[in-house]
Each structure stands twice: as structure tokens, then as C-alpha cells.
Amino acid sequence: MVRLQEQITELLGLQRVLLADLLNEDSGNSKKNASSIATLAAENFLDLMGDARKIGVGWGYTVYQTSLTLPKANLDESITFIPLVGMSDESNPYLQNNVIIDRFAEKLNALSYYTSLPAFYERHSTKGPVERDRFLRLRQQWEKLDAAVIGLGPRFKSGDFLIREVSEEYKQLIANSDVVGDILASFFFEDGTILDSHEYYEQVSLPLIRLKEIKNVVCLAGGEEKVPGIIAGARNGYFKTLVTDVSTAEMIIQRIQNDESESE
């Protein structure tokens, strides 16, 4: 496994890779896959964060499971967890950033910074003074980040779209594009450019270009459908550390080898 970790680190230009080892019969189960990655991330969380004091937190099932699995530790209140994206949906706890933030902070005896802003605003809607002030304060918190924990979503093609608030037109825009994945609800292409959705919505999420400026960004992601996004996200500098699983790592290597063969 060490050799596999070294291969992925080198191929993707990362600083560090951690691999969860699933049983063969579980490798195709997305929930078990995510849970194994979350468990590994939780066990190594303090080491992954190092001396970070302002830690941004994304959303998604794996990030949420990590917050639930995290062992308790009695740290000091100089550590603050800060949401990187607004809230979405009423039924999925893993899209409720305040819930995720609170779990991390509770487990580590740290502080939480909450926001009540939605992840998406209609493009031509007007924020009130209170909302504008909240968004300003959240952006000010983002300027202080020295670490971040994020998930990564696969390309959306059809079926259920995780973010309920968006229109069918917006879903079709994504489905008909060549995006390879999303981070913090920003969909990106293989070359790292972001799908322009300004015509439809204003997002409350950390711009992905800002992730490049944070010295310690850890991505928790695995599964065949996420392989193109993981490769593109790593190579475009959106994260420095990857926590995934052995099966996904092997698929990453196979995908890169296939792409290199086709380009010859």
C-alpha cells in the first residue's frame, strides 16, 4: 500500500495520500466506500491538520461522516471551524454546514463559526442588509484560513441532483457540459476552469481559486465516478492531500495510463 500511496502522490503532484483498504466485496458500495475514507480521515485528523487554527470545512456525505467518526480530543479554543459553503436542502444533514461544523468543534472542544446563508441565491435577487453583512463577515473569515477539509462530487449526468434549490435549466447546463466534478458546489473542467453559472445564481461558497492559496487542503473522496474529478482537482492545485481508498487509487493510475496511451 505504501508504494501505491507514493505512486498517487507523484502522479497527481500531491504532498500526501492516505488510502483506506476495503474488502473486495465492499469496493463497489459507495456508502461503505465513503465510510471507510471518513474513518481513516477521522483517525488521522489531528495529524492532517497539523498546527492549523482556522479550519474551513466543506460539505458532503464523506465530510459529514468524518465529523461523526472523529474521536474526542480536548484541544484548546484557539481552533475554529468555519463553513466554506452555504446551506442546502432541509433533509440532508451532510448539506447543512452548521451541523457539520458543530460536530467537528464538539469532538475537539473547539469553536464554531456559523452562517445562515443559503448556498445559492437567485441571480437577480436582492440581499437585505443583514444578509449582506453576514456574507461580508463570512468572507472575512475565509481570509484567515490556514487549512481546509473538502469533499468532491462526481459529474452530474441525470437523475437526482443533490442540491434541491437549483432549477431544471441549471441542471441541464451541468449535465450537457464536460465538467468532471464539483468542489463546494463549483463545477470544474479537466483543465481546472469553472463552469460559469453567474447567469443563474450567485453562490455562497469559497471560490476554488482560493483553495490554491491555503497551505493545507485535504480532500476526502473515492469511487469510480469521482476519478476524473480527483485527477483534475489535484493537478489544478485545489487540494494538497488526498484521503481515498485502494480501489480508487488503482483506478486513478489506470485512468492516467490510458490517457497517456491515447495521447501517444
Kinemage of the C-alpha trace (Angstrom):
@kinemage 1
@onewidth
@group {chain A} dominant
@subgroup {mainchain}
@vectorlist {calphas} color= white
{ca met a 1} P 0.000 0.000 0.000
{ca val a 2} L 2.902 2.344 0.697
{ca arg a 3} L 4.093 2.009 -2.886
{ca leu a 4} L 0.595 2.764 -4.159
{ca gln a 5} L 0.430 5.875 -1.978
{ca glu a 6} L 3.774 7.033 -3.355
{ca gln a 7} L 2.590 6.460 -6.934
{ca ile a 8} L -0.569 8.513 -6.480
{ca thr a 9} L 1.340 11.265 -4.682
{ca glu a 10} L 3.797 11.537 -7.556
{ca leu a 11} L 1.292 11.173 -10.400
{ca leu a 12} L -1.035 13.841 -9.016
{ca gly a 13} L 1.625 16.177 -7.658
{ca leu a 14} L 0.305 15.955 -4.102
{ca gln a 15} L 2.029 16.356 -0.776
{ca arg a 16} L 0.390 13.359 0.862
{ca val a 17} L -2.007 10.481 0.170
{ca leu a 18} L -3.774 8.195 2.657
{ca leu a 19} L -5.507 5.024 1.478
{ca ala a 20} L -8.304 3.079 3.122
{ca asp a 21} L -8.266 -0.647 2.380
{ca leu a 22} L -11.751 -2.032 1.751
{ca leu a 23} L -12.760 -5.640 1.444
{ca asn a 24} L -13.188 -6.562 -2.227
{ca glu a 25} L -16.908 -7.110 -1.833
{ca asp a 26} L -17.324 -3.591 -0.402
{ca ser a 27} L -15.314 -1.702 -3.018
{ca gly a 28} L -18.356 -1.037 -5.204
{ca asn a 29} L -20.590 0.133 -2.352
{ca ser a 30} L -20.457 3.929 -2.358
{ca lys a 31} L -21.673 4.337 1.239
{ca lys a 32} L -19.208 1.783 2.640
{ca asn a 33} L -16.511 3.316 0.482
{ca ala a 34} L -17.217 6.784 1.857
{ca ser a 35} L -17.426 5.497 5.420
{ca ser a 36} L -14.030 3.817 5.181
{ca ile a 37} L -12.466 7.032 3.873
{ca ala a 38} L -14.191 9.014 6.617
{ca thr a 39} L -12.927 6.619 9.297
{ca leu a 40} L -9.354 6.894 8.027
{ca ala a 41} L -9.611 10.696 7.846
{ca ala a 42} L -11.053 10.865 11.372
{ca glu a 43} L -8.318 8.659 12.817
{ca asn a 44} L -5.652 10.878 11.277
{ca phe a 45} L -7.448 14.201 11.522
{ca leu a 46} L -5.209 15.952 14.040
{ca asp a 47} L -2.125 14.873 12.138
{ca leu a 48} L -3.666 16.001 8.842
{ca met a 49} L -4.479 19.439 10.256
{ca gly a 50} L -1.087 19.965 11.888
{ca asp a 51} L -0.889 23.339 13.616
{ca ala a 52} L -3.885 24.860 11.796
{ca arg a 53} L -6.089 27.151 13.845
{ca lys a 54} L -8.667 28.362 11.300
{ca ile a 55} L -10.041 25.295 9.530
{ca gly a 56} L -12.522 25.605 6.693
{ca val a 57} L -14.980 22.756 6.244
{ca gly a 58} L -16.883 21.777 3.119
{ca trp a 59} L -19.904 19.532 2.867
{ca gly a 60} L -20.970 16.162 1.511
{ca tyr a 61} L -21.535 12.670 2.827
{ca thr a 62} L -17.875 11.791 3.442
{ca val a 63} L -17.080 15.048 5.248
{ca tyr a 64} L -20.202 14.610 7.365
{ca gln a 65} L -19.295 11.015 8.233
{ca thr a 66} L -15.817 12.168 9.211
{ca ser a 67} L -17.322 14.637 11.676
{ca leu a 68} L -19.392 11.818 13.237
{ca thr a 69} L -16.479 9.370 13.414
{ca leu a 70} L -13.900 11.807 14.783
{ca pro a 71} L -12.510 10.671 18.164
{ca lys a 72} L -12.911 13.122 21.011
{ca ala a 73} L -9.914 15.236 21.957
{ca asn a 74} L -9.567 18.048 24.454
{ca leu a 75} L -7.956 20.769 22.382
{ca asp a 76} L -7.991 24.467 23.147
{ca glu a 77} L -10.461 27.074 21.929
{ca ser a 78} L -7.951 28.745 19.649
{ca ile a 79} L -9.129 26.362 16.911
{ca thr a 80} L -12.172 27.486 14.934
{ca phe a 81} L -14.105 25.566 12.281
{ca ile a 82} L -15.508 27.762 9.511
{ca pro a 83} L -18.021 26.807 6.788
{ca leu a 84} L -16.808 27.042 3.188
{ca val a 85} L -20.254 26.916 1.608
{ca gly a 86} L -23.807 27.921 2.460
{ca met a 87} L -26.594 25.553 3.408
{ca ser a 88} L -28.802 23.472 1.130
{ca asp a 89} L -31.855 21.222 1.434
{ca glu a 90} L -33.908 20.523 4.524
{ca ser a 91} L -33.425 16.758 4.757
{ca asn a 92} L -29.710 16.021 4.229
{ca pro a 93} L -27.516 16.661 7.273
{ca tyr a 94} L -24.447 16.427 5.073
{ca leu a 95} L -25.566 19.585 3.231
{ca gln a 96} L -26.150 21.515 6.455
{ca asn a 97} L -22.819 23.157 7.119
{ca asn a 98} L -23.687 24.282 10.656
{ca val a 99} L -24.404 20.672 11.608
{ca ile a 100} L -21.050 19.511 10.221
{ca ile a 101} L -19.148 22.417 11.775
{ca asp a 102} L -20.725 21.759 15.151
{ca arg a 103} L -19.787 18.057 15.087
{ca phe a 104} L -16.135 18.843 14.406
{ca ala a 105} L -15.999 21.525 17.071
{ca glu a 106} L -17.814 19.430 19.666
{ca lys a 107} L -15.490 16.459 19.207
{ca leu a 108} L -12.348 18.594 19.536
{ca asn a 109} L -13.541 21.119 22.134
{ca ala a 110} L -13.045 23.852 19.540
{ca leu a 111} L -15.047 26.854 18.361
{ca ser a 112} L -17.647 27.013 15.600
{ca tyr a 113} L -18.364 29.848 13.212
{ca tyr a 114} L -21.915 29.540 11.902
{ca thr a 115} L -23.721 31.013 8.933
{ca ser a 116} L -27.391 31.032 7.999
{ca leu a 117} L -26.766 31.854 4.343
{ca pro a 118} L -28.044 29.522 1.585
{ca ala a 119} L -25.604 28.050 -0.898
{ca phe a 120} L -27.441 29.655 -3.851
{ca tyr a 121} L -29.200 32.957 -4.432
{ca glu a 122} L -31.257 33.735 -7.494
{ca arg a 123} L -29.045 35.878 -9.672
{ca his a 124} L -31.257 38.938 -9.678
{ca ser a 125} L -32.500 38.673 -6.096
{ca thr a 126} L -31.553 41.378 -3.626
{ca lys a 127} L -29.893 40.586 -0.322
{ca gly a 128} L -31.056 42.588 2.664
{ca pro a 129} L -28.584 44.479 4.853
{ca val a 130} L -28.432 41.626 7.362
{ca glu a 131} L -27.598 39.047 4.692
{ca arg a 132} L -25.007 41.296 3.068
{ca asp a 133} L -23.341 41.822 6.435
{ca arg a 134} L -23.320 38.082 7.163
{ca phe a 135} L -21.761 37.329 3.781
{ca leu a 136} L -19.109 40.001 4.355
{ca arg a 137} L -18.215 38.566 7.747
{ca leu a 138} L -18.041 35.048 6.319
{ca arg a 139} L -15.672 36.209 3.551
{ca gln a 140} L -13.521 37.860 6.208
{ca gln a 141} L -13.290 34.521 7.996
{ca trp a 142} L -12.189 32.882 4.752
{ca glu a 143} L -9.225 35.250 4.598
{ca lys a 144} L -7.911 33.744 7.849
{ca leu a 145} L -7.961 30.079 6.811
{ca asp a 146} L -4.795 28.023 7.203
{ca ala a 147} L -6.399 24.629 6.466
{ca ala a 148} L -9.489 23.183 4.798
{ca val a 149} L -11.299 19.851 4.594
{ca ile a 150} L -13.363 19.318 1.468
{ca gly a 151} L -15.314 16.671 -0.362
{ca leu a 152} L -15.561 16.193 -4.121
{ca gly a 153} L -18.661 15.348 -6.106
{ca pro a 154} L -18.888 13.441 -9.399
{ca arg a 155} L -20.088 14.844 -12.676
{ca phe a 156} L -23.870 15.136 -12.743
{ca lys a 157} L -25.493 13.472 -15.763
{ca ser a 158} L -29.115 12.738 -14.897
{ca gly a 159} L -31.396 11.710 -12.050
{ca asp a 160} L -31.462 13.287 -8.615
{ca phe a 161} L -29.405 16.429 -8.178
{ca leu a 162} L -28.123 16.743 -4.639
{ca ile a 163} L -28.797 20.475 -4.365
{ca arg a 164} L -32.586 20.788 -4.392
{ca glu a 165} L -32.835 24.556 -4.824
{ca val a 166} L -31.468 24.802 -8.368
{ca ser a 167} L -33.620 24.903 -11.485
{ca glu a 168} L -34.029 22.237 -14.142
{ca glu a 169} L -32.363 24.612 -16.589
{ca tyr a 170} L -29.280 24.799 -14.375
{ca lys a 171} L -29.200 21.003 -14.005
{ca gln a 172} L -29.274 20.622 -17.778
{ca leu a 173} L -26.468 23.141 -18.142
{ca ile a 174} L -24.295 20.926 -15.945
{ca ala a 175} L -25.470 17.642 -17.483
{ca asn a 176} L -24.716 18.866 -21.006
{ca ser a 177} L -21.278 20.224 -20.131
{ca asp a 178} L -17.925 18.452 -19.942
{ca val a 179} L -17.352 19.148 -16.261
{ca val a 180} L -15.548 16.376 -14.402
{ca gly a 181} L -16.712 17.099 -10.853
{ca asp a 182} L -17.513 19.708 -8.254
{ca ile a 183} L -15.969 21.086 -5.082
{ca leu a 184} L -18.046 23.326 -2.810
{ca ala a 185} L -20.835 23.361 -5.432
{ca ser a 186} L -18.479 24.790 -8.080
{ca phe a 187} L -18.329 22.521 -11.132
{ca phe a 188} L -14.980 22.396 -12.905
{ca phe a 189} L -13.498 21.100 -16.143
{ca glu a 190} L -10.434 18.927 -16.701
{ca asp a 191} L -8.220 21.999 -17.073
{ca gly a 192} L -9.475 23.420 -13.772
{ca thr a 193} L -11.659 26.177 -15.195
{ca ile a 194} L -15.023 26.669 -13.522
{ca leu a 195} L -18.413 26.311 -15.177
{ca asp a 196} L -19.897 29.797 -15.393
{ca ser a 197} L -23.230 29.786 -13.585
{ca his a 198} L -23.487 33.518 -12.913
{ca glu a 199} L -26.414 33.824 -15.282
{ca tyr a 200} L -28.415 31.578 -12.967
{ca tyr a 201} L -27.176 32.003 -9.406
{ca glu a 202} L -24.863 33.749 -7.026
{ca gln a 203} L -23.117 31.156 -4.888
{ca val a 204} L -22.154 31.421 -1.266
{ca ser a 205} L -19.032 29.297 -1.397
{ca leu a 206} L -15.305 29.768 -1.213
{ca pro a 207} L -14.000 30.369 -4.766
{ca leu a 208} L -11.911 27.395 -5.829
{ca ile a 209} L -9.013 29.649 -6.763
{ca arg a 210} L -8.782 30.491 -3.061
{ca leu a 211} L -8.171 26.829 -2.243
{ca lys a 212} L -4.860 27.143 -4.076
{ca glu a 213} L -3.779 29.814 -1.588
{ca ile a 214} L -4.488 27.748 1.540
{ca lys a 215} L -1.389 25.844 2.577
{ca asn a 216} L -3.180 22.727 3.804
{ca val a 217} L -6.228 21.461 1.884
{ca val a 218} L -7.369 17.873 2.437
{ca cys a 219} L -9.808 16.231 0.016
{ca leu a 220} L -11.879 13.227 1.096
{ca ala a 221} L -13.179 11.370 -1.961
{ca gly a 222} L -13.401 7.940 -3.532
{ca gly a 223} L -15.296 5.871 -6.069
{ca glu a 224} L -15.059 5.261 -9.801
{ca glu a 225} L -17.348 8.161 -10.731
{ca lys a 226} L -15.058 10.596 -8.904
{ca val a 227} L -11.782 9.532 -10.520
{ca pro a 228} L -11.772 12.209 -13.285
{ca gly a 229} L -12.584 14.928 -10.747
{ca ile a 230} L -9.910 13.757 -8.313
{ca ile a 231} L -7.269 13.801 -11.048
{ca ala a 232} L -8.284 17.235 -12.312
{ca gly a 233} L -8.715 18.711 -8.838
{ca ala a 234} L -5.283 17.542 -7.708
{ca arg a 235} L -3.457 18.564 -10.868
{ca asn a 236} L -5.026 22.016 -10.775
{ca gly a 237} L -3.979 22.581 -7.180
{ca tyr a 238} L -7.373 22.536 -5.487
{ca phe a 239} L -6.037 20.262 -2.740
{ca lys a 240} L -2.663 19.099 -1.444
{ca thr a 241} L -3.639 15.937 0.444
{ca leu a 242} L -5.973 13.165 -0.703
{ca val a 243} L -7.700 10.618 1.517
{ca thr a 244} L -9.202 7.906 -0.665
{ca asp a 245} L -9.237 4.100 -0.915
{ca val a 246} L -7.068 1.466 -2.580
{ca ser a 247} L -9.579 0.664 -5.317
{ca thr a 248} L -9.930 4.326 -6.297
{ca ala a 249} L -6.151 4.740 -6.271
{ca glu a 250} L -5.779 1.826 -8.671
{ca met a 251} L -8.443 3.306 -10.955
{ca ile a 252} L -6.647 6.656 -10.911
{ca ile a 253} L -3.443 5.001 -12.089
{ca gln a 254} L -5.307 3.054 -14.784
{ca arg a 255} L -7.076 6.208 -15.992
{ca ile a 256} L -3.812 8.144 -16.238
{ca gln a 257} L -2.096 5.280 -18.063
{ca asn a 258} L -4.971 5.002 -20.526
{ca asp a 259} L -4.926 8.746 -21.173
{ca glu a 260} L -1.182 8.650 -21.787
{ca ser a 261} L -1.530 5.722 -24.200
{ca glu a 262} L -4.238 7.528 -26.164
{ca ser a 263} L -2.115 10.654 -26.462
{ca glu a 264} L 0.874 8.795 -27.938
